[in-house]
């Protein structure tokens, strides 16, 4: 499975050759530097370790700096790409080496992608906004507008069961949007445009991979 980490730029609109208008999300592929590889014989699984976003040298402690090969700037974020090397070798006819920089060319010929990211945090919200409750009557005299209503407790069982939909913190969760169509890939500017919205704030980090369901179909 091919995939890279990218930076979400924002949303805009583009026209295709037929004049159809599409809302798209623009993402810039950050340089994914290969820091190492893991094999089934040594680690029990195959993976490629990549790092993104250079970290300041005076902010990196020695134990963390030891994770990086020589002549490679320490990175803020380190992650593993499972089963990446086999897919990369089958497409590009070469192996991934430590120190290589992976860019937009990895996703150049992919038509559909999955995007993983952390959704926007909404803070503490009630059940109407958080879970889509309909609410009570809006008429005069009603004392039940946006309350959650009965939570089910009484003398027995004398407690509220788990997973009950109640007010609480909303958002700031890992979200994956499946099978987004790739509208345009800009090799020069390292940009990829996909149809629709992706999770996260602008300038937030997202993971773009080849679509799982589309590849299976």
C-alpha positions as CSV (number, residue, x, y, z in Angstrom):
1,X,0.0,0.0,0.0
2,X,1.5,3.3,-1.1
3,X,1.0,6.4,1.1
4,X,2.7,9.6,2.3
5,X,2.2,12.3,4.9
6,X,1.0,15.6,3.6
7,X,0.0,19.1,4.8
8,X,-3.6,20.2,4.4
9,X,-3.6,23.6,2.6
10,X,-7.4,24.3,2.3
11,X,-10.3,24.0,0.0
12,X,-11.1,25.5,-3.4
13,X,-12.9,24.8,-6.6
14,X,-11.6,23.6,-10.0
15,X,-13.1,22.9,-13.4
16,X,-12.5,19.8,-15.4
17,X,-12.1,19.7,-19.2
18,X,-15.9,19.3,-19.6
19,X,-16.6,22.4,-17.6
20,X,-17.9,20.6,-14.5
21,X,-17.2,22.3,-11.1
22,X,-15.7,20.2,-8.3
23,X,-15.0,21.2,-4.7
24,X,-11.5,20.0,-3.9
25,X,-9.1,19.9,-0.9
26,X,-5.5,20.9,-1.7
27,X,-2.8,19.0,0.1
28,X,1.0,19.5,-0.2
29,X,3.2,16.5,0.1
30,X,5.9,17.2,2.7
31,X,9.3,15.6,2.1
32,X,9.1,12.1,3.7
33,X,12.7,11.2,4.5
34,X,13.4,7.4,4.9
35,X,15.1,6.8,8.2
36,X,15.2,3.0,8.2
37,X,13.4,-0.2,7.4
38,X,12.0,-3.1,9.4
39,X,11.9,-6.7,8.2
40,X,9.9,-9.7,9.1
41,X,13.1,-11.6,10.1
42,X,14.2,-9.0,12.6
43,X,11.0,-7.2,13.7
44,X,8.2,-9.5,12.8
45,X,6.7,-7.3,10.1
46,X,7.8,-5.2,7.0
47,X,7.7,-1.4,7.3
48,X,9.5,1.7,6.2
49,X,10.3,4.3,8.8
50,X,9.9,7.9,7.6
51,X,10.3,11.3,9.3
52,X,8.9,14.7,8.4
53,X,9.3,18.3,9.6
54,X,12.8,19.2,10.7
55,X,13.3,19.7,14.4
56,X,15.7,22.2,16.0
57,X,18.9,20.6,17.1
58,X,18.8,22.3,20.5
59,X,15.3,20.9,21.2
60,X,16.2,17.2,20.6
61,X,17.5,15.2,23.5
62,X,20.3,12.6,23.0
63,X,18.2,9.5,23.3
64,X,15.9,10.8,20.5
65,X,18.7,12.0,18.4
66,X,20.1,8.5,18.4
67,X,17.1,7.2,16.5
68,X,18.2,9.1,13.3
69,X,21.0,8.0,11.0
70,X,24.1,10.1,10.5
71,X,23.9,13.2,8.3
72,X,20.1,13.3,8.6
73,X,18.4,16.2,10.4
74,X,16.2,15.0,13.4
75,X,12.5,15.1,12.6
76,X,9.6,16.2,14.7
77,X,7.4,13.3,13.6
78,X,8.4,9.7,13.0
79,X,6.1,7.1,11.7
80,X,6.0,3.7,10.0
81,X,4.5,2.8,6.7
82,X,3.5,-0.9,6.8
83,X,3.9,-3.0,3.7
84,X,5.2,0.0,1.8
85,X,8.4,-1.3,0.4
86,X,6.8,-4.2,-1.6
87,X,4.3,-1.9,-3.3
88,X,7.0,0.7,-4.0
89,X,9.3,-1.8,-5.5
90,X,6.6,-3.2,-7.8
91,X,5.7,0.2,-9.1
92,X,9.1,1.9,-9.4
93,X,11.3,-1.2,-9.9
94,X,13.7,-0.2,-7.2
95,X,14.1,-0.5,-3.4
96,X,13.8,2.2,-0.8
97,X,17.1,3.2,0.7
98,X,17.9,5.1,3.9
99,X,18.1,8.8,3.2
100,X,15.8,8.8,0.2
101,X,13.2,11.6,0.0
102,X,9.7,10.4,-1.0
103,X,7.5,12.9,-2.8
104,X,4.4,13.4,-4.9
105,X,5.6,10.9,-7.5
106,X,4.6,8.1,-5.2
107,X,0.9,9.1,-5.7
108,X,1.1,10.2,-9.3
109,X,-0.8,7.4,-10.9
110,X,-3.3,6.7,-8.2
111,X,-6.9,7.6,-8.9
112,X,-8.5,7.2,-5.5
113,X,-7.0,7.8,-2.1
114,X,-8.0,7.4,1.6
115,X,-7.1,10.4,3.9
116,X,-6.5,10.0,7.6
117,X,-6.3,12.9,10.0
118,X,-7.4,14.4,13.3
119,X,-10.7,16.2,13.2
120,X,-11.3,19.7,14.4
121,X,-11.9,20.1,18.1
122,X,-15.3,21.5,19.0
123,X,-14.9,21.6,22.8
124,X,-17.6,20.7,25.2
125,X,-21.0,20.3,23.3
126,X,-24.5,19.2,24.2
127,X,-26.4,16.3,22.7
128,X,-28.1,18.3,20.0
129,X,-24.8,19.3,18.3
130,X,-22.7,16.3,19.4
131,X,-25.1,13.5,18.6
132,X,-27.8,15.1,16.5
133,X,-30.7,14.9,19.0
134,X,-34.0,16.5,17.8
135,X,-34.6,18.4,21.1
136,X,-37.8,19.1,22.8
137,X,-40.8,21.4,21.9
138,X,-40.0,25.0,21.1
139,X,-43.4,26.3,22.3
140,X,-43.9,28.7,25.2
141,X,-43.9,27.0,28.5
142,X,-41.8,24.1,27.5
143,X,-38.9,23.4,29.9
144,X,-37.3,20.7,27.6
145,X,-35.5,22.3,24.7
146,X,-31.9,20.9,24.3
147,X,-31.6,18.7,27.3
148,X,-30.5,15.0,26.9
149,X,-33.6,13.7,28.6
150,X,-33.8,10.5,30.6
151,X,-30.5,8.6,31.0
152,X,-32.2,5.4,32.2
153,X,-31.1,5.2,35.9
154,X,-33.5,4.6,38.7
155,X,-33.5,2.5,41.9
156,X,-32.3,-0.3,39.7
157,X,-29.7,-0.3,38.2
158,X,-28.9,3.0,40.1
159,X,-26.3,4.0,37.5
160,X,-26.0,5.1,33.9
161,X,-24.8,2.5,31.5
162,X,-21.6,3.0,29.4
163,X,-21.9,4.4,25.9
164,X,-24.9,6.4,26.7
165,X,-25.1,9.5,24.4
166,X,-24.4,12.4,26.7
167,X,-22.8,15.9,26.5
168,X,-19.1,15.9,26.3
169,X,-16.0,16.9,24.3
170,X,-16.6,16.8,20.6
171,X,-14.1,16.3,17.8
172,X,-10.3,15.9,18.0
173,X,-10.5,12.3,17.0
174,X,-8.8,10.3,14.3
175,X,-11.0,10.2,11.2
176,X,-10.5,8.4,7.9
177,X,-12.3,9.4,4.7
178,X,-12.4,6.6,2.2
179,X,-12.2,6.6,-1.6
180,X,-11.7,10.3,-2.5
181,X,-11.2,10.8,-6.2
182,X,-7.9,12.5,-7.2
183,X,-8.8,15.5,-9.4
184,X,-5.3,16.8,-10.1
185,X,-1.6,16.2,-9.2
186,X,0.9,19.0,-9.5
187,X,4.4,17.5,-9.6
188,X,6.2,20.8,-9.7
189,X,4.5,22.2,-6.5
190,X,4.1,18.8,-4.8
191,X,0.3,19.3,-4.6
192,X,-2.5,16.8,-4.8
193,X,-6.2,17.8,-5.1
194,X,-9.0,15.4,-4.1
195,X,-12.7,15.8,-4.5
196,X,-14.5,16.6,-1.2
197,X,-13.4,17.4,2.3
198,X,-10.7,15.8,4.5
199,X,-10.5,15.9,8.3
200,X,-8.3,18.4,10.2
201,X,-7.5,22.1,10.3
202,X,-5.6,24.0,7.6
203,X,-1.9,23.4,7.9
204,X,-2.7,20.2,9.8
205,X,-0.9,16.9,9.0
206,X,-2.8,14.1,7.2
207,X,-1.8,10.7,5.8
208,X,-2.7,10.1,2.2
209,X,-2.7,6.5,1.0
210,X,-4.0,4.5,-1.9
211,X,-7.7,3.6,-1.5
212,X,-8.3,0.3,0.2
213,X,-11.8,-0.4,-1.0
214,X,-11.2,0.8,-4.6
215,X,-8.1,-1.4,-5.0
216,X,-10.1,-4.4,-3.8
217,X,-12.9,-3.8,-6.2
